[in-house]
């Protein structure tokens, strides 16, 4: 028995060393050793612990070695550069926030030109780093040995490409507008959209090609470059949100009534006149495209952040289950969702036409239609989400145990972005309740705010639960694999054609989804289209928070404008991020 035990220990130890050595590249520099591994003493101690583990079955030793390897892999991508890159990111963001906030007020000596000079510098630095990465780092031997297949899915990169093209069109309209003011205004206002247009094209190509990279060379420099790119996109996002908010914010006369004239950014001042007649047209056009530029910056920031998390990461070699989007599997959800989108667009157009009129009756009617339509939408969303959550309780799929930076970011952004809409809704609830919610408009506003809080909470739970479930296709493949082995054990395979057997299992895997899957897909499709409707309205200028005067009178304009202009951009992003997450939940169901 003693000889048998010694042989088993030697076999387990040899197997553990083989697993560890195969996961660690043999060709490395001294700097990579420092970043990738713990100290030699610590490694030896941990190896000694593995060797003294009880390993009666061989698989237990393999599992222990695999856990140690995973621990090494998790620690491997945390080199000294992550702290430096974080410091760089924080400083750029704070400096950018100060410049963007300062340039938003006319009484401050910081102008839009100063902010744009700062942004041009950031854009140029980011482009230089991207060129260096594409030309040198990514082409070095063993620089990118691993790919994170969860990062940068096709639908996310396709959305980035679409928003990038629309943002490029916005920059073209900006250039055409600012050229008309060159005779009396700064040339920086033309230079900024030109540089940003080049940046959009370069960054879109860069993220499309390298979103999945797990870099193993120049790790500290790559981390710093990625945080500069992340900071640049976030500062550009802050600048775009500020300009859009000032453009849409109403300046009321608190002593008489709410004024319905919109604040417009004043380029060149009253004395500076445009040299061509199309300035006003181009200006309205590029303001109309601002929402797409805002979403582009956020999409790019998310992809860059995942790339930063993956620097130095050693991804385990496991099977990736590719999910497919099959719209033919659903019918009712998309149909009702399309009806809501059309109704929402009609309501939005009527709202924008009537709200600018001086007739108080037409303005109240526009608010009535807007509040009623939104109450109907969020009520249907609450009902469908509850149905989806009930199906989750009946679903047999297990939760995903694998660590995934992309999934963690999706969940974090979903929860964080929803805080913006929560803040606006709760402030509205307090104002309505404190004033007694007198009048039908106040009652509708209160109902809308309460239902919005309920809907966002339920939807967040539904999405997070769906993202953390095992894909149905992975379970089906495992079941088919088990059935195939069982089939081979009990049936004489010599009498069965191999091609027919393969087609049989393929037919099983591609069969129609059961009723639980169908219901989940219907719910996801409906919620996806409903969120698009709720994104369109505020993204393109619907501001009932300023058209309905109760909150303004309760909180005063300065405080209420700050609440709305800070919270609403996050609420708009939450709707678009929910669309992306629901698309993935649909694919996994």
C-alpha positions as CSV (number, residue, x, y, z in Angstrom):
1,X,0.0,0.0,0.0
2,X,2.9,2.4,0.8
3,X,4.4,1.9,-2.7
4,X,1.0,2.6,-4.3
5,X,0.6,5.8,-2.3
6,X,4.0,7.0,-3.2
7,X,3.3,6.4,-6.9
8,X,0.1,8.3,-6.7
9,X,1.8,11.3,-5.0
10,X,4.5,11.4,-7.6
11,X,1.9,11.2,-10.4
12,X,-0.1,14.0,-8.9
13,X,2.9,16.2,-8.4
14,X,4.1,15.7,-11.9
15,X,0.6,16.4,-13.3
16,X,0.4,19.6,-11.2
17,X,3.8,20.9,-12.5
18,X,2.8,20.1,-16.1
19,X,-0.4,22.1,-15.9
20,X,1.3,25.1,-14.3
21,X,4.2,25.0,-16.8
22,X,1.9,24.9,-19.8
23,X,0.0,28.0,-18.6
24,X,3.1,30.1,-18.1
25,X,5.0,31.1,-21.3
26,X,8.6,29.9,-21.3
27,X,10.0,32.8,-23.2
28,X,10.0,36.0,-21.1
29,X,12.2,38.9,-20.0
30,X,13.2,39.8,-16.5
31,X,10.6,42.7,-16.4
32,X,7.8,40.3,-17.4
33,X,8.8,37.9,-14.6
34,X,8.5,40.7,-12.1
35,X,5.0,41.6,-13.3
36,X,3.7,38.1,-14.0
37,X,4.7,36.1,-11.0
38,X,5.0,36.3,-7.2
39,X,8.3,36.1,-5.5
40,X,10.3,32.8,-5.8
41,X,10.0,32.1,-2.1
42,X,6.2,32.6,-2.3
43,X,5.9,30.4,-5.4
44,X,8.0,27.7,-3.8
45,X,5.8,27.8,-0.7
46,X,2.6,27.5,-2.7
47,X,4.1,24.7,-4.8
48,X,5.0,22.9,-1.6
49,X,1.4,23.3,-0.4
50,X,0.2,21.8,-3.6
51,X,2.6,18.8,-3.2
52,X,1.3,18.1,0.3
53,X,-2.4,18.2,-0.6
54,X,-4.2,14.9,-0.2
55,X,-4.6,13.5,-3.7
56,X,-6.1,10.1,-3.4
57,X,-7.9,10.6,-6.7
58,X,-5.8,12.0,-9.5
59,X,-8.5,14.6,-10.5
60,X,-8.3,16.2,-7.0
61,X,-4.6,17.1,-7.6
62,X,-5.4,18.4,-11.0
63,X,-8.2,20.6,-9.5
64,X,-5.9,22.0,-6.9
65,X,-3.2,22.7,-9.5
66,X,-5.9,24.4,-11.7
67,X,-7.0,26.6,-8.8
68,X,-3.4,27.6,-8.2
69,X,-2.9,28.4,-11.9
70,X,-6.1,30.5,-11.9
71,X,-4.8,32.4,-8.9
72,X,-1.5,33.1,-10.6
73,X,-3.4,34.1,-13.8
74,X,-5.6,36.5,-11.8
75,X,-2.5,38.1,-10.2
76,X,-0.5,38.2,-13.4
77,X,-2.1,41.2,-15.0
78,X,-1.7,43.4,-11.9
79,X,1.8,45.0,-12.4
80,X,3.1,48.3,-11.1
81,X,1.6,50.2,-14.0
82,X,-2.0,49.8,-13.0
83,X,-1.5,52.3,-10.1
84,X,0.3,54.8,-12.3
85,X,-2.4,54.5,-15.0
86,X,-5.1,55.0,-12.5
87,X,-3.5,58.2,-11.2
88,X,-3.1,59.5,-14.7
89,X,-6.8,58.8,-15.4
90,X,-8.0,60.5,-12.3
91,X,-5.9,63.6,-12.9
92,X,-7.0,64.0,-16.5
93,X,-10.7,63.5,-15.6
94,X,-10.6,66.1,-12.7
95,X,-8.8,68.6,-14.9
96,X,-11.2,68.1,-17.8
97,X,-14.2,68.4,-15.4
98,X,-12.9,71.7,-14.1
99,X,-12.4,73.1,-17.7
100,X,-15.7,71.8,-19.0
101,X,-17.6,73.2,-15.9
102,X,-15.8,76.5,-16.0
103,X,-16.4,77.0,-19.7
104,X,-20.1,76.4,-19.3
105,X,-20.6,79.8,-17.6
106,X,-20.2,83.1,-19.4
107,X,-19.0,84.9,-16.2
108,X,-15.9,82.7,-15.9
109,X,-12.7,83.6,-17.7
110,X,-12.5,80.1,-19.2
111,X,-13.8,80.0,-22.7
112,X,-14.8,77.2,-25.0
113,X,-11.5,77.8,-26.9
114,X,-9.5,76.9,-23.8
115,X,-11.5,73.7,-23.3
116,X,-11.1,72.7,-27.0
117,X,-7.3,73.3,-26.9
118,X,-7.1,70.9,-23.9
119,X,-9.2,68.4,-25.8
120,X,-7.1,68.7,-29.0
121,X,-4.0,67.9,-26.9
122,X,-5.7,64.8,-25.4
123,X,-6.9,63.6,-28.8
124,X,-3.4,63.9,-30.4
125,X,-1.8,62.1,-27.5
126,X,-4.3,59.3,-27.7
127,X,-3.9,59.0,-31.5
128,X,-0.1,58.8,-31.1
129,X,-0.4,56.0,-28.6
130,X,-2.8,54.1,-30.8
131,X,-0.4,54.3,-33.7
132,X,2.5,53.1,-31.5
133,X,0.4,50.2,-30.3
134,X,-0.8,49.1,-33.7
135,X,2.7,49.5,-35.3
136,X,4.9,48.2,-32.6
137,X,3.3,46.6,-29.5
138,X,0.7,44.4,-31.3
139,X,3.3,43.2,-33.9
140,X,5.9,42.1,-31.3
141,X,6.5,38.4,-30.9
142,X,4.3,36.9,-28.1
143,X,2.8,40.3,-27.5
144,X,-0.8,39.1,-27.8
145,X,-0.9,35.4,-26.9
146,X,-4.4,35.4,-25.5
147,X,-7.8,36.8,-26.6
148,X,-10.7,37.6,-24.4
149,X,-13.6,36.2,-26.5
150,X,-16.2,37.9,-24.2
151,X,-14.8,41.4,-24.9
152,X,-15.9,43.5,-27.8
153,X,-18.7,41.4,-29.2
154,X,-19.8,42.1,-32.8
155,X,-23.0,43.9,-31.9
156,X,-21.1,46.3,-29.6
157,X,-18.5,47.1,-32.2
158,X,-21.3,47.5,-34.8
159,X,-23.0,50.0,-32.6
160,X,-19.7,51.8,-32.1
161,X,-19.3,51.9,-35.9
162,X,-22.8,53.3,-36.4
163,X,-22.5,56.0,-33.7
164,X,-19.0,56.8,-35.0
165,X,-20.3,57.5,-38.5
166,X,-23.0,59.7,-37.2
167,X,-20.5,61.5,-34.9
168,X,-18.3,62.0,-38.0
169,X,-21.3,63.6,-39.8
170,X,-21.7,65.9,-36.8
171,X,-18.1,67.0,-37.0
172,X,-18.5,67.8,-40.7
173,X,-21.5,70.0,-39.9
174,X,-19.5,71.7,-37.1
175,X,-16.7,72.4,-39.6
176,X,-19.1,73.9,-42.1
177,X,-20.6,76.1,-39.3
178,X,-17.4,77.4,-37.8
179,X,-15.8,78.1,-41.1
180,X,-18.4,80.9,-41.5
181,X,-17.1,82.6,-38.3
182,X,-13.3,82.4,-39.2
183,X,-13.2,86.1,-40.1
184,X,-14.2,87.1,-36.5
185,X,-13.6,84.1,-34.3
186,X,-10.9,81.7,-33.2
187,X,-9.6,79.1,-35.7
188,X,-9.5,76.6,-32.8
189,X,-13.2,76.1,-33.2
190,X,-12.5,74.7,-36.7
191,X,-9.4,72.8,-35.7
192,X,-11.2,70.8,-32.9
193,X,-13.9,69.1,-35.1
194,X,-11.2,68.4,-37.7
195,X,-8.9,66.6,-35.1
196,X,-11.9,64.9,-33.6
197,X,-13.0,63.6,-37.0
198,X,-9.6,62.0,-37.5
199,X,-9.7,60.6,-34.0
200,X,-13.1,59.0,-34.6
201,X,-11.8,57.2,-37.6
202,X,-8.6,56.0,-36.0
203,X,-10.2,55.0,-32.7
204,X,-13.0,53.1,-34.4
205,X,-10.6,51.0,-36.4
206,X,-8.3,50.5,-33.4
207,X,-11.2,49.2,-31.1
208,X,-12.6,47.1,-33.9
209,X,-9.2,45.4,-34.4
210,X,-7.9,45.1,-30.9
211,X,-10.9,45.0,-28.5
212,X,-10.1,41.4,-27.5
213,X,-6.4,41.8,-27.0
214,X,-4.7,40.6,-23.7
215,X,-1.4,42.4,-24.1
216,X,1.8,40.7,-22.7
217,X,4.4,43.2,-23.9
218,X,4.9,46.9,-22.9
219,X,2.3,46.3,-20.3
220,X,2.8,49.4,-18.1
221,X,3.0,51.7,-21.2
222,X,-0.1,50.0,-22.6
223,X,-2.0,50.5,-19.4
224,X,-1.1,54.2,-19.3
225,X,-2.1,54.6,-22.9
226,X,-5.4,53.0,-22.4
227,X,-6.2,55.2,-19.4
228,X,-5.4,58.3,-21.5
229,X,-7.8,57.0,-24.2
230,X,-10.4,56.3,-21.5
231,X,-10.0,59.7,-20.0
232,X,-10.1,61.4,-23.4
233,X,-13.4,59.7,-24.3
234,X,-14.9,60.6,-20.9
235,X,-13.8,64.3,-21.1
236,X,-15.2,64.5,-24.7
237,X,-18.4,63.0,-23.3
238,X,-18.6,65.6,-20.5
239,X,-18.1,68.4,-23.0
240,X,-20.8,67.1,-25.3
241,X,-23.2,66.5,-22.5
242,X,-22.6,70.1,-21.2
243,X,-23.1,71.7,-24.5
244,X,-26.3,69.6,-25.2
245,X,-27.6,70.4,-21.7
246,X,-27.1,74.1,-22.1
247,X,-28.7,74.0,-25.5
248,X,-31.8,72.3,-24.1
249,X,-32.1,74.0,-20.8
250,X,-34.9,76.5,-20.5
251,X,-34.4,79.8,-18.7
252,X,-37.6,80.6,-16.9
253,X,-39.0,83.9,-15.5
254,X,-39.7,82.8,-12.0
255,X,-41.9,85.8,-11.3
256,X,-44.2,85.5,-14.3
257,X,-44.2,82.1,-16.0
258,X,-41.9,79.6,-17.5
259,X,-40.3,80.9,-20.7
260,X,-40.2,78.5,-23.6
261,X,-37.2,80.0,-25.5
262,X,-34.3,77.6,-25.5
263,X,-30.8,78.6,-24.6
264,X,-28.5,78.4,-27.5
265,X,-24.7,78.4,-27.4
266,X,-23.5,81.7,-28.8
267,X,-20.6,81.2,-31.2
268,X,-18.7,84.3,-32.0
269,X,-21.1,86.6,-30.1
270,X,-23.7,88.9,-31.4
271,X,-21.2,91.1,-33.3
272,X,-19.8,88.1,-35.2
273,X,-22.0,87.2,-38.1
274,X,-21.7,84.1,-40.2
275,X,-20.3,84.6,-43.7
276,X,-22.7,82.1,-45.4
277,X,-26.4,81.6,-45.1
278,X,-26.4,77.9,-44.1
279,X,-24.9,78.5,-40.6
280,X,-28.2,78.1,-38.8
281,X,-29.1,75.0,-40.7
282,X,-25.8,73.3,-40.0
283,X,-26.0,74.4,-36.3
284,X,-29.4,72.8,-35.9
285,X,-28.2,69.7,-37.7
286,X,-25.1,69.0,-35.5
287,X,-27.1,69.6,-32.3
288,X,-29.5,67.0,-33.6
289,X,-26.6,64.5,-33.9
290,X,-25.2,65.2,-30.4
291,X,-26.9,62.2,-28.8
292,X,-25.1,59.8,-31.1
293,X,-21.7,61.4,-30.3
294,X,-22.5,61.1,-26.6
295,X,-23.3,57.4,-27.0
296,X,-20.2,56.8,-29.1
297,X,-17.9,58.2,-26.3
298,X,-19.5,55.9,-23.8
299,X,-19.3,52.8,-26.0
300,X,-15.7,53.5,-26.7
301,X,-15.0,54.1,-22.9
302,X,-16.5,50.7,-22.1
303,X,-14.4,48.8,-24.6
304,X,-11.2,50.6,-23.6
305,X,-11.8,49.9,-19.9
306,X,-12.2,46.1,-20.7
307,X,-8.9,46.3,-22.7
308,X,-7.2,47.9,-19.6
309,X,-8.5,45.1,-17.4
310,X,-7.2,42.5,-19.8
311,X,-3.6,43.9,-20.0
312,X,-1.3,41.1,-18.8
313,X,-4.2,38.7,-18.3
314,X,-3.7,35.0,-19.1
315,X,-7.0,33.7,-20.3
316,X,-7.8,30.1,-19.7
317,X,-8.2,28.0,-22.8
318,X,-11.8,26.9,-22.5
319,X,-14.6,26.4,-25.0
320,X,-16.4,29.5,-26.0
321,X,-20.1,29.1,-26.8
322,X,-21.1,31.4,-29.7
323,X,-24.7,32.5,-29.4
324,X,-26.7,33.6,-32.4
325,X,-29.4,36.2,-32.7
326,X,-32.5,34.6,-34.2
327,X,-35.3,37.2,-34.5
328,X,-37.7,34.6,-36.1
329,X,-38.2,32.9,-32.7
330,X,-40.3,35.8,-31.4
331,X,-43.4,37.6,-32.6
332,X,-45.6,39.3,-30.0
333,X,-42.8,41.2,-28.2
334,X,-41.3,42.9,-31.3
335,X,-44.8,43.7,-32.6
336,X,-45.9,45.5,-29.4
337,X,-42.5,47.1,-29.1
338,X,-42.7,48.5,-32.7
339,X,-46.1,49.9,-32.0
340,X,-44.7,51.6,-28.9
341,X,-41.8,53.0,-30.9
342,X,-44.1,54.5,-33.5
343,X,-46.5,55.9,-30.9
344,X,-43.6,57.3,-29.0
345,X,-42.2,59.1,-32.0
346,X,-45.6,60.6,-32.8
347,X,-46.0,61.7,-29.2
348,X,-42.5,63.2,-29.3
349,X,-43.2,65.2,-32.5
350,X,-46.5,66.5,-31.1
351,X,-44.8,67.5,-27.9
352,X,-42.0,69.4,-29.6
353,X,-44.4,71.2,-31.8
354,X,-46.9,72.3,-29.1
355,X,-44.6,72.9,-26.2
356,X,-42.9,75.9,-27.8
357,X,-46.2,77.7,-28.4
358,X,-47.3,80.5,-26.1
359,X,-50.8,79.0,-25.9
360,X,-51.0,77.6,-22.4
361,X,-53.8,75.2,-23.3
362,X,-51.8,73.6,-26.1
363,X,-48.8,73.3,-23.8
364,X,-50.8,71.6,-21.1
365,X,-52.2,69.2,-23.8
366,X,-48.7,68.4,-24.9
367,X,-47.6,67.6,-21.4
368,X,-50.7,65.5,-20.8
369,X,-50.0,63.4,-23.9
370,X,-46.4,63.0,-23.0
371,X,-47.0,62.0,-19.4
372,X,-49.8,59.6,-20.4
373,X,-47.7,57.9,-23.1
374,X,-44.8,57.4,-20.8
375,X,-47.0,56.0,-18.0
376,X,-48.4,53.5,-20.5
377,X,-44.9,52.5,-21.6
378,X,-43.4,52.0,-18.1
379,X,-46.5,50.2,-16.9
380,X,-46.2,47.6,-19.7
381,X,-42.5,47.3,-19.1
382,X,-43.1,46.6,-15.4
383,X,-45.7,43.9,-16.3
384,X,-43.4,42.2,-18.8
385,X,-40.4,42.4,-16.5
386,X,-42.4,40.7,-13.7
387,X,-43.3,37.9,-16.1
388,X,-39.6,37.5,-17.0
389,X,-38.6,37.4,-13.4
390,X,-41.2,34.6,-12.8
391,X,-39.8,32.6,-15.7
392,X,-36.3,32.9,-14.1
393,X,-37.6,31.3,-11.0
394,X,-38.8,28.3,-13.1
395,X,-35.6,28.2,-15.2
396,X,-33.1,25.4,-14.6
397,X,-30.0,27.2,-15.9
398,X,-27.2,27.7,-13.3
399,X,-25.4,30.9,-12.6
400,X,-22.0,31.6,-14.4
401,X,-19.1,31.1,-12.1
402,X,-16.4,32.3,-14.5
403,X,-14.9,35.7,-13.8
404,X,-15.6,38.0,-16.8
405,X,-14.4,41.7,-16.8
406,X,-16.9,42.5,-19.6
407,X,-19.9,41.1,-17.6
408,X,-18.8,42.9,-14.4
409,X,-18.5,46.2,-16.3
410,X,-22.0,45.7,-17.9
411,X,-23.6,45.2,-14.5
412,X,-21.7,48.0,-12.8
413,X,-22.6,50.5,-15.6
414,X,-26.2,49.4,-15.5
415,X,-26.6,50.0,-11.8
416,X,-24.5,53.2,-11.8
417,X,-26.2,54.8,-14.8
418,X,-29.7,54.1,-13.3
419,X,-28.8,56.4,-10.4
420,X,-29.3,59.4,-12.6
421,X,-32.9,58.6,-13.3
422,X,-33.5,57.6,-9.7
423,X,-32.3,61.0,-8.5
424,X,-34.6,62.9,-10.9
425,X,-37.6,60.7,-10.1
426,X,-37.2,60.9,-6.3
427,X,-36.8,64.7,-6.4
428,X,-39.9,64.9,-8.5
429,X,-41.8,62.6,-6.1
430,X,-40.8,64.8,-3.1
431,X,-41.9,68.0,-4.9
432,X,-45.2,66.5,-6.0
433,X,-46.1,65.1,-2.6
434,X,-45.0,68.2,-0.7
435,X,-47.1,70.5,-2.9
436,X,-50.1,68.1,-2.7
437,X,-50.0,66.9,-6.3
438,X,-52.9,69.2,-7.1
439,X,-54.0,69.2,-10.7
440,X,-54.1,66.4,-13.3
441,X,-50.6,67.2,-14.6
442,X,-49.0,67.0,-11.1
443,X,-50.8,63.7,-10.5
444,X,-49.6,62.3,-13.8
445,X,-46.1,63.5,-13.1
446,X,-46.1,61.8,-9.7
447,X,-47.4,58.5,-11.2
448,X,-44.8,58.6,-13.9
449,X,-42.0,59.2,-11.4
450,X,-43.1,56.3,-9.1
451,X,-43.6,53.9,-12.0
452,X,-40.2,54.9,-13.4
453,X,-38.4,54.0,-10.1
454,X,-40.3,50.6,-10.0
455,X,-39.6,49.9,-13.7
456,X,-35.8,50.6,-13.5
457,X,-35.4,48.5,-10.4
458,X,-37.3,45.5,-11.9
459,X,-35.5,45.8,-15.2
460,X,-32.0,46.0,-13.6
461,X,-32.8,42.8,-11.7
462,X,-34.1,41.1,-14.8
463,X,-31.0,42.0,-16.9
464,X,-28.4,41.2,-14.2
465,X,-30.1,37.8,-13.6
466,X,-30.1,37.1,-17.3
467,X,-26.5,38.1,-17.9
468,X,-25.3,35.8,-15.1
469,X,-27.2,32.7,-16.3
470,X,-25.5,30.0,-18.3
471,X,-26.3,30.3,-22.0
472,X,-28.9,27.8,-23.1
473,X,-26.7,26.7,-26.0
474,X,-24.0,25.6,-23.5
475,X,-26.5,23.5,-21.6
476,X,-27.8,22.0,-24.8
477,X,-24.3,21.1,-26.0
478,X,-23.5,19.5,-22.7
479,X,-26.7,17.5,-22.7
480,X,-26.1,16.3,-26.3
481,X,-22.6,15.3,-25.4
482,X,-23.9,13.2,-22.5
483,X,-26.6,11.7,-24.7
484,X,-24.1,10.8,-27.3
485,X,-21.8,9.0,-24.9
486,X,-24.8,7.1,-23.5
487,X,-25.9,6.3,-27.0
488,X,-22.5,4.9,-27.8
489,X,-22.5,2.6,-24.7
490,X,-25.9,1.0,-25.2
491,X,-26.1,0.7,-29.0
492,X,-23.9,-1.0,-31.5
493,X,-22.5,1.9,-33.5
494,X,-21.3,-0.3,-36.3
495,X,-24.9,-0.6,-37.5
496,X,-25.6,3.1,-37.6
497,X,-24.4,5.6,-40.1
498,X,-22.2,8.3,-38.5
499,X,-23.6,11.0,-40.7
500,X,-27.2,10.2,-39.7
501,X,-26.3,10.2,-36.0
502,X,-24.6,13.6,-36.3
503,X,-27.5,15.1,-38.1
504,X,-29.9,13.7,-35.5
505,X,-28.1,15.5,-32.6
506,X,-27.8,18.6,-34.7
507,X,-31.5,18.6,-35.3
508,X,-32.1,18.3,-31.5
509,X,-29.8,21.3,-30.8
510,X,-31.5,23.5,-33.4
511,X,-35.1,22.6,-32.5
512,X,-37.7,25.1,-31.5
513,X,-37.2,26.7,-28.1
514,X,-39.5,25.6,-25.3
515,X,-42.2,27.9,-23.8
516,X,-39.9,29.3,-21.1
517,X,-37.3,30.4,-23.6
518,X,-39.9,31.8,-25.9
519,X,-41.4,33.9,-23.1
520,X,-38.0,35.2,-22.1
521,X,-37.2,36.2,-25.7
522,X,-40.5,37.9,-26.1
523,X,-39.9,39.9,-22.9
524,X,-36.4,40.8,-24.0
525,X,-37.5,42.0,-27.4
526,X,-40.3,44.1,-26.0
527,X,-38.1,45.7,-23.3
528,X,-35.4,46.4,-25.9
529,X,-37.8,48.4,-28.2
530,X,-39.4,50.1,-25.2
531,X,-36.1,51.3,-23.9
532,X,-35.3,52.7,-27.4
533,X,-38.5,54.7,-27.2
534,X,-37.6,56.1,-23.8
535,X,-34.1,56.9,-25.1
536,X,-35.3,58.8,-28.1
537,X,-37.5,61.3,-26.2
538,X,-34.9,62.8,-23.8
539,X,-32.0,62.3,-26.1
540,X,-33.5,64.5,-28.8
541,X,-34.8,67.3,-26.7
542,X,-37.9,66.4,-24.7
543,X,-37.5,68.2,-21.3
544,X,-40.8,68.0,-19.4
545,X,-38.7,68.7,-16.3
546,X,-38.4,72.3,-17.4
547,X,-41.7,72.6,-19.2
548,X,-43.6,71.6,-16.1
549,X,-43.1,74.4,-13.5
550,X,-43.8,72.6,-10.2
551,X,-40.3,71.3,-9.5
552,X,-38.8,74.7,-10.6
553,X,-40.9,76.6,-8.2
554,X,-40.3,74.1,-5.4
555,X,-36.5,73.7,-5.8
556,X,-35.7,77.0,-7.6
557,X,-34.3,77.0,-11.1
558,X,-30.6,76.9,-10.2
559,X,-30.9,73.8,-8.1
560,X,-33.4,71.9,-10.3
561,X,-31.3,72.7,-13.5
562,X,-28.3,71.2,-11.8
563,X,-30.2,68.1,-10.8
564,X,-31.7,67.5,-14.2
565,X,-28.5,68.4,-16.2
566,X,-26.4,66.0,-14.1
567,X,-28.9,63.1,-13.7
568,X,-30.5,63.1,-17.2
569,X,-27.4,62.2,-19.2
570,X,-26.9,59.2,-17.0
571,X,-30.6,58.3,-17.4
572,X,-30.2,58.5,-21.2
573,X,-27.1,56.3,-21.1
574,X,-28.9,53.8,-18.9
575,X,-31.6,53.4,-21.6
576,X,-29.1,52.8,-24.3
577,X,-27.0,50.5,-22.1
578,X,-30.1,48.5,-21.2
579,X,-30.8,48.0,-24.9
580,X,-27.3,46.5,-25.4
581,X,-27.7,44.3,-22.3
582,X,-31.1,43.1,-23.3
583,X,-29.8,42.2,-26.7
584,X,-27.2,39.9,-25.0
585,X,-29.8,38.5,-22.6
586,X,-32.0,37.7,-25.7
587,X,-29.1,35.9,-27.3
588,X,-28.2,33.9,-24.2
589,X,-31.9,32.8,-23.6
